[in-house]
Amino acid sequence: SQTIHQWPATLVQPVGSPLSLECTVEGTSNPNLYWYRQAAGRGLQLLFYSVGIGQISSEVPQNLSASRPQDRQFILSSKKLLLSDSGFYLCAWSVLPTGPLAKNIQYFGAGTRLSVL
Amino acid sequence: AQKITQTQPGMFVQEKEAVTLDCTYDTSDQSYGLFWYKQPSSGEMIFLIYQGSYDEQNATEGRYSLNFQKARKSANLVISASQLGDSAMYFCAMRPYSSASKIIFGSGTRLSIRP
């Protein structure tokens, strides 16, 4: 069965420090991978998605970047954190959609709660 | 515009009662998928149920069913015999075919079950 791992679970970082959040998927090949951010009490905002190694699409301009160095590894990074980067970050995976009737259900990791102080 | 609307920010329900969480969507795509996710206080998003736009029957998964009314662009989640563990945030989401892999989420409904 497929599993998704995300770490760390909680992170407290000072403003201006770098960030690296990692997400890995097991039990599947060539998944689509996603990074979301959730502000307190809000819905999910898609930050990045990737359909393959080295292929990253950015949804919103921001202080963050993403990389996919391996098929099942997705990394969210920042060179200098801002206060506004605080939030709950969720990684997700799905199989490649095969057509208009494909379900493309996204399965989520446990999330990382980031506090920038 | 592609959009999901959840008009109930919060709901309180007595244990063992059924509850309906509202969701309406807007898309010009003929093909799309609709999802419901549950987010307990731990934060993890848990997939509950899926409905395809061409599915003729409403989807069901255990105590969850999706009341799909295509003409009204409505995809309400029905939870039968609610339990204390059902207390969580619930998100409705949509994948229009034209958006490839991307899913659009609603703002969520916080469901609280009273003992």
Interface residues (C-beta under 8 A of the other chain):
Chain A: N32 Y34 R42 G43 L44 L46 Y49 V51 E59 F88 L90 A92 S94 L96 P97 P100 L101 A102 K103 N104 I105 Q106 Y107 F108 G109 A110 G111 R113
Chain B: S31 G33 F35 Y37 S42 G43 E44 M45 I46 F47 Y50 G52 Y54 F91 R95 Y97 A100 S101 K102 I103 F105 G106 S107 G108
